[in-house]
Amino acid sequence: MPEQHAEPKDHSTARSLLRLWPYVKPVRKRLFTAALVGIVASCAGLVIPLVLKWMVDGPVAERDLGGVWLGALYLLLLGLSEAALFGVRRWLVARPLAGVEAAMRADLYRHLQRLPVAFHDRWPSGQLLSRATTDLMLLRMFLAFPLTFLLVNGTTILVGCVILLMQQWTLGLVLLAPVVPLAIVCLVFETKFSIVARRAQDQVGDLTTVVEESVLGIRIIKGFGRHRSQTRAFRALSEQLRGTELGKARLLATLWAVNTMVPELAIGAALVLGTVQVADGGLSAGTLVAFLSTALALRWPIESIGFLLAMSQESATATERFFEVMDVAEEKDAPAVADGSVRRDADADADADADRGMVFEGVEFRYPDADPASAPVLSRIDLNIRPGETMALVGATGSGKTTLTALVPRLYEATAGRITLDGRDITAMPRQELRELVSVAFEEPTLFSATVGENILMGAEGAGEDALHRALSVAQADFVHDLPRGIDTQVGEQGLSLSGGQRQRLALARAVLGRPRFLVLDDPLSALDVHTEALVEAALRQVLRETTAIVVAHRPSTVMLADRVALLSGGRITAVGTHQELLRGSAEYAWLMSGADSGADAFAVDTRTGPPGGGAPAGPPDGDASPGPSADDHLVPDVPAEKGSTR
């Protein structure tokens, strides 16, 4: 299970929130100024009881009407000053904290682009989306309000207690008696609330994932009439979240009730004792009024502790969730060599010419979350694709073809062995340089909510209009000119406004746009009809003459684009040769090219566990290594020889 569902780590709320300091540091002056203004505004409210004491013991007792009006003016000025200062505080924090939120969101997005594909395989997109939206909104709200008012209210309570003790220390002690039990209640609340808050925020991420999947998969839901079952699943998650939020509300309500009731009881006790002292003449009426007014002024700072602690705890949880992603190591490039080349050992230097092209040497791969004792997905892959050569990669479903091609642009890192491009180890190349050398097109094409032109130009930044039209021509994607706005037409989210074949052709155009030195094509023609496929293949042959390519193929027509074919079985290369050579010498290859379902099933393996018995799959039931003339004469089109093909 991904780490986003982990329980809260064993550290304090303050320690979690301190991790925000690098983002807060650039705006610290405005925040400190806002806190200072808030403290002054809050303390101005504590002066009001002192004015009341002067009025009661002075002008009121002496029936001085002018003094009463003067006191009223003082109270009015204090109230206006308090309101103005709080307005200034809000103005001071609004703009910089919006910038802090934007900076954190930009850093998170930038970091996600640099994380390995294996990370994105494990983490649901809804969890990442909730961290970039809901969690960062909570942090902005915390920095704008709870953070400041924890300091402001704490200072206000401290100053107020000093004023109370100075006015009448015996009554002050009565009011301070609940401090210890309230502190214990707050500590218990923080522990319980942190668990519930984390659960709620994780459930929001799960709910976001379901909504996103339902929107993207709306055609499947409607096509199979599964809207009711999807609604039930969504309702179940919503009920879980509702229950968790009610649990949070119960905890907060309990704390609020305790924080309200205990101070009220203390104020009531102080009122009774103070009234007795006034009656006995030991305390002036003005002092009692000031004392009680100060105590009442402290009610909100004390009662708000629960609310502020709850928001602080939610913000600490949001901080943990944010840094859970930010702490994941990014893809790292090897240190650059001074002369710009890759250091090689003496033996490698001797065979430098032999290493040109795309070379796999003892490559193995196991997914990061796989059992270390399990068989690797790819094992001992040795393959040499010569410069300018096209190699077709053929194998049964689950044999590891897509995984092998994903290792070339380092979407995944090989567990063992190495891959070289023109003699350079790809792990010693900067990823930016590697991905400029290698262009890819996947079987499942991904388009973005942008124009047709912008989607294609992702394949080569800065490519001109001529290159764009050439790429469209190679991919037989001239249909774009018939779209409402041509290449400036918005294709919509995931490109769902286009057919599967159209999306695949645009993805192929993107791959060939920059005339890449190395080309990796993962069955890029699977969604095309036979006529369009033939046209694309004819144009693609011209591109393949200029590059070194590896092409995942399932059909004989795609295989015929290649100079040689590599058969991948059970995570191993079991045969390499021309199409005709493998037809004659490999029973498995012959069965795969024949399209017989029984043959394909016979050689399908689980890439996580390897082939049964650890060896290569057995041949077809009759054990005949030669399937007869039909596989060669009827399934393979008679096309002119290209690029040194032996046909």
N, C-alpha and C positions, 0 to 999 in steps of 0.2 A: 504494500500500500504506500502511495507517495507520502512524503513527509508532511504534506499540508494537513493531514488528519492527526498529527501528533498532539499529545497532551501538552499543556503549557510547561515550558522549561522551568527548572527550579532556580529562578532568580527573581529579584524584586521588580516591582513595577518601575521604580525609579531607574534601575539599571537598564531596563529595556528602553525607556524613553530617552536615556542619555545618548543612545545611538543616533538620535536625530540631530545631535549637535552640529555635525558638519554641514547640514542643510540650513540650520537655524543661524549658524555663526555669521553669515554675511548680513543678516538683518537684526543682529543682536542689539544694536544700539536703539533701534526703533522699538523693539520688544521691551527692553529695559526701561526706556522712556515711558512706554505705555503702562508698564507695571508701576512705575513711580507715580505717574499721573493718577492711576487707579487707587493707589494707597493714599495719596493726598485727598482725593475725592471722598474715599471711605472714611478717613479720619476727620474730614470736615463735618461729616454727619455726627461724629462723636462729640463735636463742640456744641451741638444743639442742646444736649442735656445740661451742659454747664451754663448756657445762656438762660435756660429755664430756671435753674437754681438761683441765678442772680435776680431774675424777674420775680420769683415767688418770695424770696427772702428780702428783696429790696422794694421795687416800685409797687408790687401787689400788696405786700404787708404794710407799706407806708401810704397806700392809696395815691401813688404818684402816677397820674394818667400819662404824662409826658414820657416817663420812664418806660411805661408799658408799650407805648407806641415805638419807642426807640428799640426796645427788645424785639418787638415784632419785625422791625426793619432788619435787625441783625439776623433773625431767623429766615427772613425772605432772601437776604443776600447769601446766606449759607446754603439754602436750598438751591438757588440758581447756580451758585458756583459748583455745587456737587453735580448737578445735571450737566453743566457745560464741560466739566472735567471728564465725566464718563463718555460724553460725546467725542471729545478729543482722543480719548483712549481708543475708542472703536476706529476712528479715522486713522490713527497711527498704525494699527495692525492689519487693516483690511488689504491694502495693496501688497505689502511685502509677503504676507502669508499666502496670498494667491500665487505669488511667484515661487514660494517654497514648494507648494503643491505641484506646480507645473514642472519645476526642476526635478522633483522626485519621480514624477510620471515619465518625464523624458529619459531619466537615467534607467528606470525600470524597462522601458521599451527598448532602449539601446542595448541593455544587458541581455534581454531576451533574444535579440538578434544574434548575439555572440555566444549563446549557450549551445552545447552540442545537441544534435538531433535526438540523441538518446534521452535527454532531459525532456524534450517535448513529447516523446513517445510515452513517458510515464505520467506526465502531469495533464489533467483535464484542462481544456482551454477556459472553461468557466471559472476555475479556481484562479487562473492567472488574470482573467478579466476582472474578477471581484477585487483582487489586490490592487489593480491599476485604477479602480474607480471607487468602490465603497470604502475600502480601507484608507485610501489617501484622502478622501473627503472627511473621514473621521479624524485623521491626523490634523488636517487644516482646522477643523472645528476645535480640536483640543488646544492647539497652539493659540487660537484666537480667544478662547474663553476660559476653559478649565485651568490651563497652565497659569494664566495671569491671575485668575481669581483664587487659586489655591494660595498664591503668595499674598494677594490683596486681603483675602478673608483671614488668612493666618495672622497677618500683621494687625488687622483690625481687631481680632479677638485678643491678641496679646496686649495691644494698647488699651483696649476696653477693660481688660482685667486689671491693669495697673490703675486706671481711673477709678474703678470700683473699689479697689483696696485702699486707695488714697482717700476716697470719700467716707467709707465706713468699713474697716477691715473685717469686722465680725460678720457683717452681711455679705461681704465679698467672699469669705471662706464658704459660706452656705452655697453661694452660686457656683463656686469652683469644685464643690464636692463631686458632681457627676463626671468630672473630666476622666478619671481612671476607668469607670465602667464604659463610658462612651468610646474610649480608645480601644478597649478590648473588643467591643462590638464591631468597630471598624476593621480591626485586623482579621476577625473571623469572616466578615463580609468580603473583604478583599480576596481571601483564599477561595471561597466558594464562587464568587462572581467571576473570577478569572477563568475557571473551568467552563462555566456556562457561556461566558462571552466568546471563548474560543470555539466552542461547539456551534454557537449561532453563526459566527462568521464563516466557518467551514461549510455549514449547511447552506448559507447564501451562495457560496461558490458552487456547490453541487446543483442548486436550483438554477443558477445561471447556465451551467453546462447543459442541463436538460432543455432549457428554453432555446439555447443556441442550436443544439442538435435538432430540435423539432423544427426550427425555422429553416435550417439548411436542408433538412430531410423532408420537407413538407410534401414533395411529390411522392415519396415512398409512403408516407402516412396516408395521404389521400388515395393513392393508387391501391393500397391494400385495405383501405377502410379502417385504419387503426387509430382514428382520432379519439375514440372512447378509451382505449387502453392507454394511450399516451396521456390523456387527461387524468385517468386514474393514477398513473405513475406520478404525474405532476402534483396532483392533490395530496398523495401520500407524503411526498417530500415537503409540501407546503404545511401539512399538518405537523410534521416533525419540527419544522422551523417555528411554527406557531407555538407548539408546546415548549420549545426552548425559550422563546421570547417571553412566554407567560412565566416560566421559571425565573427569568431575569427580573420581570416585573414584581414577582412575589418577594424576591430578595431585596430589591430596591424599596418596595413598600414597607417591608419590615424595618429596614434601616431608617427610612424616613420617619416612621412612627416612633421609633426609639429616640432618634435625634430630636424629635419635636416634643415628645411627652416628658422626657427626663428634665430638660432645661425648664419646661413650663412648671413642673413640680418644684424645682429649685427656686424659680421666680416667685411662685405662690408662697413658699416657706419664707423667703426673704421679705415679701410684702407683709406677712403677719408679724414677723419679728420687728420690722421697721416701724409698723404702725404702733406697736406696743412701746417702742423706744420714743416715738414722737409724743405719745400720750404721757409718758413718764418725764418728758422734757429733756431726754438725753440726746435727741436728734431733732434738727430743724426740719420743718415741712419741706423747704426748698431742697435740702439734701436728699430727703426721701424721694422727692419727685425726680431729681437728677439721677439718683441711683437707679430707680425703676426705669427711667427713660433710657439710660445707658444699657441696662439689661435687655430692654426690648429692642434696642438698636442692634444688639448682638444676636438676636434670634435668627435673622436670615443668614449671617455668616456661619452660624453653628448648624442650622437646619440644612444648609446647602452642601455640607460636607459629604453627605451620602450621594447626592447627585454628582458632585465633582469627582468623588472617588470612582463612581461607576463609569463616568466618561473617561477618566484617566486609565482605568483598567481596560476598557474597550480599546483605547488608543494604544496601550502597551501591547495588547494582543495584535492589533493592526500593525504595529511596528515589527513585532516578531514575524508575522506573516510576510511583510514586505522584505525583511532581511533574510528570511528563509530562501527566497528566490535570489536576492542580491548576493548571498554568500556562496551560491553555487559557482564553482570555478568556470571561467570562460574558456573557450578554445584558445590554446596558447600556441604561438609560433615558435619554432626553434630559433636560437640566437643566430643572427646573420653572420656569415663568414666574411672576413675583411675584403677578400678579393671578389666577393659576390658569387662565388661558386660553392659547391658542396664538397667538403673534404671526403676523399675516398681512400681506401686502403690500397696497398701496392697491387694486390691481385685484381682489384676492381679497375685500377688504372690500365692494367695490361689488356683488359677486355672491354675497354670503354666503347669501342665501335660496336661490339656485340650487344651492348646495353641500350643502344638507341631505340627509339620507339617507346612502346608501353610494355613494361616488364613486371611480372608478378613473380616474386622469389619466396617460396615457402610461406605464402600468406595463410594465416589462420584468423578466424574471427569467431568470437562468442559474445552474445549480447550482454551488456553490463549487469542485467538483472537475472541472468541465467545461473543455474546451479553450477558451481565450479567443477563438480564431478561429471556433469553432462558432456556429451560429445559436442565439439564445436560445430557451428553452422557451416563454416568453411574450414577445410583442413588440407594443408600442404598443397596450396595452389601454386603451380609453376606454369607460367604462360608468357610467351614472348610474341608481342604483336609488332611486327617490323614497321619502320617508318613508312608512311603512306599506305599501309595495309589496313583492310577492314576485316575484323574478326567477328563472326557471328557466334553468339553464346546460346546454346540450345540445351534444354533440360526439362524434366518433368516439373509439374507444379510443386513448389516447396523444395526444390533442389538448391536454392540459394543464388539464383541468377541476379535478381534485383539487389540483393545484399552485396554481391561481388561488385556490381557496377557502382554502388553507393560508396565503396571504399576509395574509388579513384579521385573524386573531388573532396574526399575526407568528410563526407557527411557522417560517417562512422570511422573510428580508428581501428586499424587492423590490430588484433591481439598479438600476433607474432608475424615474423617475416617483414618484407618491405615491398613497396611498389615504386618503380622509377619511371620517370618520363624523360626521354632523351638522356638517360644516365644520371638524372638527379633524383635523389630520394624525396618523395613528396612530403615526408614529415620534416624535412629540412628546408622546405620552401615556405615563404610567407603565404598564408591562405589567400590573400588578395591576388598575389601573382599566380598561384595555382589555379584559382577559379577564373582567371583571365585566360589561362592556357586551355582549360578544360570546359567544354560546354555540354550541358545535359538536357535531355528531353525525357520525361517520365511517361509511363503508360497512362497514369491518371493525371491529365493536365490540370494545372492550377492557374486560373486567371484571377486578376484582382479587379476591384471596383474602380476601373479606370478606362481610358479609351483603348481601342484596338492598338493604335500606334504606341501608346505608353506601355502596354503589356509586352509588345514585341521588342521595344527598345530597351527593356530590362536586360536583354541578352548581350548588349554591347553599348555601354554608355558613350554618347557622343557620335553614334553612327549617323550617317547622312541619309537623305531621302532615297538616293539611288540604292544604297545597301538595304534599306527597308523594303523597297519594291522588289529587289532581287530575292530577298528572303521569302517574301510572299509568293513569288513565282515558283521558287523551289518547292515550297510546301503546298503548292496548288491552292493557295488561299485567296485567290482573286475575288472570291465571293464578298470580301470586305468592301469592295468598291460599290456593291449593290446595297449596302447597308444605308440607313437614312442619312448618316453624315460621313460615310466612308470610313477612313481610318480614324476619324475623330469621334466615332460612335462609342458611347459608353456601353460596355458589355455587361454591366451589372455584377452583383456579388457572385463570386465563384464562376462567373461566366455562364450562369444558368440560362441566360437568354439565347445562347447558341446551342447547337446540337453537339453531341459528343464528338463527332468527326470534325466539326468546325473548330472546337476547342483544341483538339489534338493537332490540327494543322497549324493553328496559331502558336502552339507550344513548340512545334517543330521549326517554324519560322524564327521564333525567338532563339532557338538553339543554334541555327546556322547563320544568324545575322552577322556575327562578328568574324566569320571565316576562321573558326577556332582551329588551333593546332592539333587538339585532341577532342574527339567527339564521343560522347557516351549516350547511346539511344536505348531506352528500355521499352522495347516493343512499341515504337511510336506510331505505328500504322494500324493498330488493332481495331480501331473504331471506324476505319474507312471501308467503303464499298470497293469491290474488286476493280472497277474501272478507275476510280479516283486513286486507289492504291497503285495501280500500274503507272499512272501519270506522275505521281509523287516519286515513285522509285526511279523512273527514267530521269527526272530532274535531280534526284538525290545522288545518283551515280556521279554527276558532274562535281558535286560538293565533296563526295568521298574520295575523289582523286586527289584532292588538295589537303587531306587530313589523315591522321591516324585514328581509327575508330573501332569501338567495340559496340556491337548491336545485339541486344537480346531479341531472339527471334522464335516464333512459334509456328510459322508457316513457311513452306518451301519458297514462296515468292520472296519473302524477306531474306531468307538465307542466301538467295541468289545475288543479293547485293554484296556479299562478302567474298573475299579471296579464299579464306579458310574458315573452318568451323571448329569450335571447341565444345565438346560434350561435357556438361556438368551433371554429375550423378552423386547423390548423397553427400554433397558438399565437396566433392573432389572432381578434378578434371580427369576423365577416364579415357578420352580419345581426342586427338587433334588431327585434322586433315581437311582435304577438300570435301565438298558435298558428296561427290561420287565415291570417294574413298571411304567415307564413313557409311554410306549406304551399303557398300559391299562388305565392310569389315566390322560394323557395329550393329548387333541385333537391336539394341535399345534405340539407337538413332533411327534405324529403319522404321521401327514401330512408332516413334514420335512423329516422324515425317509422314507416315501413312495416315495419321489422324484417327486410328482405331482407338475407341474408348478403352477397350480392354488392355491394349498395350500401354496407354498412358497411365491407367490405374496401376498396372503391374510395376511401374517404375517410380510412382509417387512415393516420397519419403517425408518423414517429419524432420525438418531442418534443425529442430532443437535437440533431437535424440540421435540423429544419424540413421543410416540404413540398418535394417535388421541384421544382427550378427556382426555389424561393424564393417562389412565389406561392400563391394559394389552390388547393385541389384542383379538378380538373375535375369537371363534372357527370356524371350517369349516362350510360351508353353512348349512349342515343338523344338526349341533349341536351334532352329535354323538361323544361321548368321546372315543368310541372304534372303530377303523377302521376295525376290523375283523381279521381273522386269517392270511390273506395274508401278512400283515406287519411284523408279527412275524415269520411265518413258511417259507415264500418264500424269503424275502429280507435279512434275517439274516443268515449267514452261520453257520452250525453246527460245532462248534469247541470245543475242550476240555476246561474245566474250568481252568483258570489260575489266580494266585494271589488272591484267595479268591472270584473269580467271582461267582455270584449266578447261572449263567447259567450252 
